[in-house]
Amino acid sequence: MLTNYNTTLTLNLLENMAMSESVFYRYLRGQFKSLSLIRIENSALQGTPDLLIQNKRHTFFTVELKVIKSNRKPKFSPHQISFHVQHPKNSFILIKQNTPVASLYKLYTGDQIKSLVTCGVKTTPIACDLDACALIFEKL
């Protein structure tokens, strides 16, 4: 029989591991209060990033969301890679990295896509938590 502590820990681990990009989006909506987030569901134009965001300066930018386990490389479709190669300015990749201990958030610019494909999260991010991501987005 599991104790309360172990049950809570187990449930937290399962919740973190099961967090999909749609759940990640709903979480971000609550965290990025100063930004207007629009989730893009586009089956007609493959490779389109998950989010279109506007800051208070009326600057639009896109964000591709990825949820990965531990140090695994994020998976990108050829269309997603192509989008970021063709549109490196004001495009970002936000990765939620689930580890057994915590969730890590890493932000990359669109022009870092090739490095993310080859090196994964060993690529140096431009921000390492959601507060730092929000600051970058607000200053665009």
N, C-alpha and C positions, 0 to 999 in steps of 0.2 A: 504494500500500500504506500502511495506517495504522500509525503507531508505537504502542507500548504506551500511552503517555500519551493519544494521541488516541482509541485504542480504549476505554480506561477512561472517558474523558470522555464519549464517545458513548454507551457503555452506561449510564453514570450518568444522562445526560439522558433516554434512552429509558425507563429504569426509573422515573424521577421522573414522566415524562409519562404512563406507563401505570398508575400506582398508582391502583387503584380503592378505593372505600370499604371493601370487605372486606379488602383488603391494608392499608389505613390502620388499620382496627380491629385487625388482628393486630399491627401495629407499636405501637399505643397500649397494647395489653395488656402488652407488654414494658416500656413506659415508665412506666406508672402502676401500679407494684408495690403501693402501699398502698391501691389501690381495687379493688373487685370490679366487673368489667365484664361485662355480659350483652348480647350482640348480639340485637336483636329483628328477627325476620323475620316481618312481619305483613301478609299479603295481604288479610286480612279487614277490617282497620281502617286504611284508607289515611291517610297523613300521620303515622303513629306514628314518633317519632324512632328512629334506628338503635341507640342504646345506652341501657340502663338501668344506672345505676351506683349503687353504695352505698359510702359512705366508712366510716372506722372509727368514726365517731359514729353510725352506723346511719341516716344521712340518704340518702334516695333522690333521684335527679335524672335527667333525660334529656339526651341529647346527640345532635343531628343532625350527621352527618359530611358534609362536602362537600370534594371535591378539584377544584381549578380550575387552569387554566393562566394564568400571568402575572396581569394585572389584570382578567381577565374577571369578569363578575358571576356569582355562583353561581346555579344554576337551582333554583327551589323550585316544587313543585306547589301548586295552590290548597289542597290538603289539608294540606300541611306548613305553609303560611302560617297557615291556620285553627287548626291545633294550637297554634302558638306564640302567636297572638293570644288564644286561649282559656285557655292555660296558661302565662302569662309567668313565673311563679315557679318556680324550680328547673328551668328548661329552658334549654338552651344550644345554640349552633351553633358547631362547631369546624371551621374551614376550613384545609385544607392548600393553600397557594398555591405551585404549582410555577413557578419562574422559571428562566431559563437558567443562573443562577449557583448558586442554592440553593433549599431549600424553606423557606417561611415558615409559621408556625402562628399563627392568629388566633382568639381566642375571643370570642364575643358572647353576650349574654343573649337569652332568648327574646323579650323585649319590643323588641329591636332588629330584628326580622324585616322590618318594613316598610321601614326604612332600608336594610337589606341588599338588598331587592328593587329599590329605586330607585337607590341609590348604590353598591351593591356593596361591595368591600373598602375603599373610601374612608371607609366608616363607621368611627368610632373603636372599636377593640376594647377589651375589658376586660383582655386579656392577649395578649402577642405572642410567647410561646414555650411549649413544653410544660412546663417547670418552673413557670412562673407559672400555667399552667392547673391543674397538679396542686395547687399551694398554694391556689388558689381553691376547688377541689373538696374538698380536705381540710378546709377551714374552714367548710363549709356546715353 
